[in-house]
Amino acid sequence: DSVSPTFPDRNKGIIMNKNNATFTIDSLNKCFYYQFHSLEFINTQYVVSFTYRNFSDNNSLSFFHQFEGDEILKYGTKDFTLTNFRYPNKFTRLITPKNGEIRLVFCNGYLSLREVGTFERQLLPELLPERKNLIEVSNITFHKVSYPNIVLYKKQKEVKDQNTVKSFKKIDPVTYEANMSSLGQPVSLMMRESFGKYWRVCDENNKCLSFDDPAHFATGGFANAWYLKDASIGNKLTLYYYPQRWYEVGTIITLGSILIIIGGICIRLFIRK
């Protein structure tokens, strides 16, 4: 269901068009929010996403969420400013609710009276779209995320849940192990980590899917999923984030270099003695 935005400081300077918003030069320090009521919150998560861009480097978009009873503190919005982007940038956040009330707050930054005066003196309206637009926010979406672990696909494209994961173990923040039952048919595997191209799935023989394999795709707006057509990939799978390997190699090389340097210094001091 659609939810209408609320404007605690009136809507002058904030132009709304469905799920799109534009902050103009008349909206400094102003906010609007979407209030959601009676949401499911037990073992439930939600994802909010939107695209934004800035037309000025002197003020920023602030975004944060609140739960029931929280107040909007204007001076506190500085703690939630997003990085400025001149080109459209996609923002996604996973929210775990404490209760059934969630408020999504968007603010045109926060400037003190002194900063407002400086901003107005330095502002060049002729460089802004329509001579007034400062920030554009588009395609604001908010929805519940579903987490079926394994779904088996029949020929008729009907689906049903199966208890095919015997165990699932988190080795470290970027490595997971899954022990699966013998399936003999295609299976979809879903993981609740932000989607990244370089997440990799390998079997116990170190047979891995390539990074560009279409079997790896985003689901639920943010999560990783794999459609494993080849049931022979094995029953023990390892999922890991590949760039972390390069980080570990770099760390080992750095530590090794430091030890070699320290060893060389100690040897030279020993020879001098």
C-alpha positions, 0 to 999 in steps of 0.5 A, a space after each residue: 500500500 502507498 504511504 503519503 509523506 509527512 512534512 513536519 516543517 510544511 512542504 515549501 521547497 520540497 517537490 513530491 511526485 509519487 515516490 520521487 522528491 526534490 529539495 530546492 533552495 527553499 528547503 534548507 534544514 527541512 525534512 519529510 518522512 514516511 510513517 509505517 504502522 502495524 508492520 510485522 517485526 518478529 524475525 522480519 527485516 525490511 529493505 529501503 532503497 532509493 537513488 539520489 544525486 546532489 547539485 551542490 557541494 555545500 549541502 548534503 542529503 541526510 537519511 535515517 530511520 526511527 522507531 516508535 517514540 523517537 523524535 526528529 532532532 534537526 541538529 542530529 541529522 548531520 550524523 546521517 549525511 550521505 556522501 555527495 554524488 553529482 551522478 545518480 547513486 543507488 542507496 540500499 539499507 537493510 532494517 531490522 525493526 524493534 516494533 511495528 512502527 518505522 519512520 523513514 526520514 529524509 532531510 536537506 542536511 542541517 546548516 546553522 544560521 551562520 552556515 546558511 548565510 555562507 551557503 546563500 552567498 556562495 550559491 550560484 542558482 544559474 548552475 542548478 537545474 531549474 535554478 533552484 534544485 539542490 537534491 533529487 531523490 527518486 524511486 523510494 521503495 520499502 518492502 519486507 524481505 523474505 528468506 526462503 533458504 532452498 526452493 526446488 523448481 519442478 518442470 511445471 515451475 511450481 515450487 515447494 520448500 524442502 529441508 535440504 540444508 543439513 547445516 549452515 556455518 559462518 566461518 568468518 564474515 566473508 566465508 560460509 559453509 553449507 552441508 546439503 542433502 543429496 538432491 539430484 535436481 536443480 536448486 536455488 540457494 539464497 544468502 542474506 548478504 548484500 549482493 556482490 558480483 564477487 561472491 563465489 560458490 565452490 564445492 568440496 573439490 574446489 569447483 567454483 562458479 565463475 563471477 559472470 555466471 548468470 546463475 548468480 543474481 540479486 534477489 529481494 532487492 539486495 541479497 545473493 542467490 544462485 540457481 544451481 542447475 548442475 546437481 553434481 556440484 556437490 553436497 558441501 558448498 563453500 561461499 566466500 567473498 573473493 576480494 577478501 583473499 587478495 586482502 589476506 594475501 596483501 596482509 601476509 606480504 606486508 607482515 612478511 616484509 616488515 619481519 624481513 626489514 626488522 630481521 635485516 636491521 637486527 642482523 646488521 646491529 649484531 654484525 656491528 657488535 
